[in-house]
Every structure is written in C-alpha cells, then in structure tokens.
Amino acid sequence: REYERTDWDAGGLPKKEWEELLGQARKLADEAGHLRYAWPQELGGKGGSNLDMAVIREHLAAKGLGLHNDLQNEHSIVGNNPFILMFKEFATNAQYERDGEKLLAGKMRTGFGLTEPEHGSDATWMDTTAVRQDRDGQPGWLIQGEKMWTTGMHVATHVMVFARTSGKDGDATGITCFIVPADTPGVKVEEYLWTFNMPTDHPRVSFTDVWIPEDSYWGQVDRGLGLGQSFVHQNRIRQAASSLGAAVYCIEESVKYARARKPFGKPLAENQAIQWPLVELATQCEMLRWLIRKTAWDMDHMEHKEIERQISDKVSMCNYWANRLVCEAADRAMQVHGGIGYSRHKPFEHIYRHHRRYRITEGAEEIQMRKVAAFLFGFMGPKKKAYAEAGL
C-alpha cells in the first residue's frame, strides 16, 4: 500500500493516482450516505453525534487497513471534517457566500498552520506575525513567519495561518486565524519532512511578505487561538476511538494467529507467555471503550464551552491512554507473530508507526496528562472552587 501510494521522485508525496483512488472511495461513500454522516444537517450531513462517531471510528479501525480506513492519508469513508464545523461556526456571511459551495463540494481544501519550527505545545508563543497594511487603497494584512507540519498542504487550495496580531509571547489573546490562498505570492513549501511513518504531506511552509485582504480571517481578530482549539475535544475523542479500534484489531489478529500456529506440536495459544500480555491488553480495551463512550455521551449533552470546564480531563484520559494502548497492542502483535509480524506482509508495524505519532500530535501525551493532573488536584475544573473554599 505504501509503495503504491508514494511518488519517490516527488519527495515521497502521494501519487496522483492514489489521491484519485481515495477520491473515488469518498465519492462512493458519499453516494452511500456515509461520508457526511458527522456534518451538520444544514450543510447536507446527518448531524452525527460524538457518541455515534466514537462507535463508528472504533468499528472501522477494528477492521484493519483498507480504503475504508487508510492510515497514510488519514482517509475514512465516514469523514471527521472538523474544518467544516469550524467554517459553519466562524465564517462570516460573505465568506459563506464566497466559499461555502466550494468547501462542501471538496474544491476548497485547507492546510492547517499552527505549530512552528521553534514552538509546539504552547501555541501562545509564536514567531509568525500579521500587521495591517493597505495596498492600492485596499486594507489588508501582511504576514511573516514559518509553520511546521502544515497538514494537507500538497493538495491545499488554502491554508489556515495562526499569527500574532497583538500582545506578547505567552498571551492567549492577540492571535488571529487567517485563511490564505495557497497560491498567494510569498507562500512557499520549504520542505516535506520524512518521519517514522514514511513520507508525509506535512511540510514546513514559509510566509514572506504575504499580503491578504482585510476580510481574510475567521472569527474575531486577536481571538483566533480559541478557534483553533474549538473542536479539539471532538478530534481527541474520535482519535481515541480510532486508536482503540486499531488496538482491538491487533489483539484479535494475534489471538487467531496464536490458535493456528503450532510450534513444537501444540498451538501457541496454550502458552501463558502468549496469553497473559493479550489478556491485559484486552482488559484495557474493554475499560477504555466505556470511558470513551461515556465521555462522548457527556459531550453530546453539554454546551460546547462546558466541555472544557467540566470534562476535558476525561477527554485527555481517553486520548493519551488510547494512543499508548494501540502502540503496545501493535508491538505485542509483532511479537506474537514473530518475524512475519515484523515484516510488511502484516499491518502491525504500519499501525505502530502511524499511531505512534498521536502520542505527540493532537496534544502530546504529557500535555494530556498535565490536563488530567490539573483537574485531579483542583488547579482547574470542578474541584477548584471546593479546594479554594477549604483553604487548600
């Protein structure tokens, strides 16, 4: 699959034929009523809930790799599409009139530029800036800076660029989210970086004297960071469900192999050295599944702003533990399968390489654990008031 996907002469980017194949899969999924399941009903979707998506994402990942669930391009026949939700929430009427149809038809594809070469987990520190500048009597913005891991840039028509427009490093306000056409003069892909998971479409992009018109931002000026984080909980709970599903797949495949493989005249499955590690992983999967689904259900019955205040620690628990669990399950699957498990004739090494990144992206697991600790010790969340009243 990776060989068929990759254009080695183009720095490891996906082949045009591979992108077309995924496009065909999305088209068929859309015709079947699956692709837009999670989209808002007013945008042609079915308004699928967080609980719905948690169940669906786990189910698809538990079926292994394929066009239903391609890891290399993060493609799924039931789309997550946080960009569409952000567009619905933050685009102006004029932007909706201009870009709405293109976006819904898949003709507007957007890269995401938040992380920078020198700044990662703390997004309030960034070197990219935007200042107001008029050109030919037209008000606008001049952007300078660099972004790292700019997802989807190889096919993007636009890129979301988060830039400091006021304040100082460390301020949560003073950052604005701009929508920049990818072909704007001064936008340049500097390099596509190779990773543990093979070539990627997440490059380092520079913005040199990039001028855009005044209305090229989403939400409010100086309030863009909240926009970038607005759907982080939805992304994290769904990613947790996907990692859980992949872990289940690794465990089930290992069980099948252990029952069928008979070294020394008896099935591997009769050996406790094979059984017990898989027992522990299966137990964790069962417990995690119910935490994920309970948290997703709570999210569906809570105002958007209350999720951060009340249960964001539970979202973080689900996310960091699921991403760690799938890595452990894939590693164990390789061990149970022996040499063939380590080879690319089985999917386990690919699953490991792909999901290992999620212990860093979508909020590193240390950031997730810090959130859990803040709730646990009452530095934020529901316990904060009680500890303050108790003088603790």
N, C-alpha and C positions, 0 to 999 in steps of 0.2 A: 504493500500500500504506500509506504513512504517513498519507495523508488518510483512508482507510477506518478506520485504527486509532485515530485521535486524536479525542478529545472536546474540542473547543476551548472549550466552555462549562464544562468541568470542569478548567480549568487545564492542558489538554494530556495528561491521563491516558488510558490506553487505554479505548476504548468497551467497554461490557458485551458487545456483540455480537462484538467482536474477541476478547475473553477466552473467550467461549463457542466461537468457531471454533477457537481454539488448543486448548481443552479437548477438542473433538471430534477434532481431529488426534491429540492424545495418546491418547485412548481407542482410536482405530483402530490407532495404533502399538502400544499395549499388547496389543490383541487379536491383532495380527500377531506378537507376541513380541519387538518391538524396544525398547520404551520402557525396560524394566527390565534391559536387557542387562548393564549395569555394576553392578547391585545385587548384594549378597551373596546367595548361593544360599539361605541360611536365611531371607532376607527376600523370597523369591519371585523373585529375579533369576537371572542365569546366571553371575554371578561373572566378568564380562568383565575381561580384564587391561588394564594400561596400554598395552601394545602394540596390543591389539585396538582400544582406544578411540582411539589415535593414528591408526590406519589409517581407522577409521570417521569420525572427525571431519574428517579431511582430505578424504575422499571426499565427504561431504555438502557441505562448504563449496565444493568444486571444482565443484559442480553449480549454483552461483549461489544466488539468493534464492528463497524459496518457503516453503510451510508445512512443508516438511521441515527448513528451516534459517532460521528467522525471526530477523533480527538485532535488530529493535526490542525484542522481548521476550526475547531470548536463549533462544528456544524451539527444541528439536530433537526429532525423533522417536526419537532414542536419547539418553535423558537422562543428564546428568552426575551430578546429585543428590549433591553432597558432604555435604549436610545429613543424608541417610540414613546415610551411612557414619559421620558423627560421632555420630549417635544410637546406632547399633549399638555404637560404641566406648566411649561415655562415659555413656549414660543408666543410671540405677540400675534394679534390677528393678521397683521401684514405679513409676518413670516409664515404663518399658516397658509395664507392665500398663495404666497410665492412658492413654498417648498412642500406643502402637505401632500399633494398628489405624487410628486417625485419620490418622496420618502416612502409612502405606502406602496408604491409600485416597485420599490427596490432600486430606483435610479439615483437616489441620494444615499451614498454610503459614507459613513463618518468615522474617521480615526479619533482616538482619544489621547489627548496630550496633557497629562498632569505631572507624572514623575519626571524628574530632571537628572542629568548626569551627576550632579552633586547633592541632590535632595530626593529622598524616597518616602519613608513612612510619615515624616512630619511635613505635610503638604503646605503648612503655613510658612515654610521657608522656601522661597523660590527666587531664582535669578531672572526669570522671564518677566519683562515689563511691558506695559502698554500705556502710552501717553496720548492725549488728544492732539490731533494735528489736522488743520484744514488743508485741502488740496483743490486748487482751481475753484475756490469758493465753496467747496463741499466739506462739511465737518466729517471727521473720521478719527481713526486710531492708528498709531504707529507701534508695531510690535517688534521687540528684540528679544532673542533668547534661544534656548535649545530645550527639546523634550526627548525623553528616553522611553523606549518600549511603547512606541506610538502605535497601538494595536490597529491592524487592518489598513495601514497606510498604502500598501501596494495596490489596493483597489478603491481607495477612498476618493470621493469627489470633494469632500470637505474634511476639516479636522477641527475638533474641539480643542481650543488652546486656553488653558488657565494661566492668567498673567496678573501680576500685581499692578494695581492701578492707584493705590494709595496705601498709607500706613507703612509699617516697618516689618522686618522679619519677625515671625512669631505671632503676628496679629492674625486672628481668624477672619476678620473683615479686611476689606481692601483688595480682594482678589475677584476678578471678573472672568466669566466664561465667554469666550469669543468663538464664533463659528466662521472659520476661514476657508474659502475655496482652496482646494489643494493645488490648483494651478496658479495661484497668486504669485507674482514676482517676489522673490526673496524666500519662498518656501522651498527647502531642499532636503531630500533624504541623504544624509551623510553616510550612513552605513546600515546594512542589515546584519544583525548580530546572530552568530551561531550559538546555540545553547545545548545543554544536556539533552534536550528534546529535539535534536537535529536543527535544521534551518528554521528560522521563524519569519513571520511577517510583522515583527515588532521592531521597527528601526529607531535609530537616533535621527531626529529631524531638527534642522536649524531654521530660525526665522530671523532674517536680516533685512531691516528696513521694510517690513511687511506692512503695507497700508491697506486698511479696510474701511468701508463707510461706517458712519456713526451707529446705524441700527444693526450692526453685525454681532450683537451679544445676546445671550439668553438670560432670562431672569432679570435681576437688578444689578446695576453697576456696584461693585465692591461687595456683592453678596454671592459671588459665584461658587465659593467653596461648598456652601450648603447645597447648591445644585448638584455638584459632583458627588456629594455624599447622600443625596436624597433617596436613592434607591439601592444603597449599599447593602441594606439588610435583606432586601429581596434577592439580590445577587448571591449573598453569602448563604442564605438558607437553601437556595436551589443548588448552589455548588456543593454544599454539604450533602444534599440528597444524591447528586451525581456520584460523588466520591463513595458514598455508602453503597450505591448500586454496583460500582466497579469492584468494591471490596467483596461484596456478596458473590459476584461472578468469579473472582479469583478463588474464593473458598470452595464454591460448588464444583468448579473445574478440578480443583485439587482432590476433592473427595472422590469424584468419578475416576480420576487417574489412579488414585491410591487403591481403589477397589479392583481396578482392571489389571494393574501392574503386579506381576508375581515373581519377584526375585527370590531365589532360594526355595522356590516351590510354593510360596504362600503369598496372599495379597499384602501389599504394603499397608493397607488399611488396618491390618491386625496388630500393627506395631504402635505402642503407646507414644513413641517418639514422633510418629506421624500424627496420631490422633490429637494429642493434648494441645499443641500450638493452634491447630484448626478449631478445636473446641473453644479456646479462649477468644479467638478472633470472631467466631460465630456468636458467642455470647455478647461481645461488644457490639456487634452489628444489631442484634435484637434490641439491646438497650438504647442504642443511638437512634434507631428508627423511630422509637416512640418519643424521644426528646425532640427530634426534628419535626415530627408531625404535630406534636402538641405545640411547639413554638410557632410553626406555620399557622396553625389554627388560631392561636392567640393573636398573631399579626393580622389575620383576616378580621378579627373582632375588636380592633383597636384603631384609634385615629393615628394617622401617619406619624405625627410628631410624638405621640405617646410611646411608640415602639422604642425609640432611642432612650426615653426616660425610664421605661418600665422593664423592658425585656431584652435590651440589646446584649446583655451578658449571656442570655440563653442562646441568642443567635451566634455569638462568638464561640460559646462552648461547642455548638453543633459544627461550626465551620472548622475550627482548628483540630478538633478531635477526628472528624471525618477524613480530613486530608492527611492526618497522621496515620489513621487506621488503614486507608487504602494503600499507602506505601508499605505498611507492614504486611498486609494481605498479599500484595503483589510479590514482595520479597519472599514470603513463605511459599507462594505458589511456584516460584522459580526453584526453590529448594526441594519441594516435594517432587517436582517434575524432573529434577536433575539437569543434565546437560541440555535436553530438548527444551526445558523451561527457560534456560538462559539464552537460547537461540531466538532468532526472529521468526522461526516457524511457529512459535507460540506468542500470544499477545502480551504476556505478563511484563516483559521488560519494557515494552512500549507504554503500557499502563503505568508502570512505575515512573518512567521518565516524564510522562505527561503530568501526572498528578503530583509529582514532587514539587513542581513549580507553585502549586496552590498553597504550599506551606510558606510561601514568600509573597505571592500576589494576592489580590483581594484583601490585603491586610495581613502582614506576616503573622505567624502563629504567636510570636512574642507580643505583638500589638493586641491580638485577640485575648491572650492570657492577661495582659495588663487591664483590659476592659473588665474581664471577669473578676480580677482582684479588686478593682475599684468598686464594683458592686458588692463583693463579698465583705470588704472591710468598711463599707459605708462612705467612701470618698465621693461617690455619686450613686444615683439610683434611689430606690425606695427606702433603704436603710439610713440614708444620710441624715434625714431630719430626726429620726429616732436617736441616733448616736449623739447628735448635737444637743438634743433636749436632755440626754443623760449625762452631758458634760464629758463625753468620751471623744 
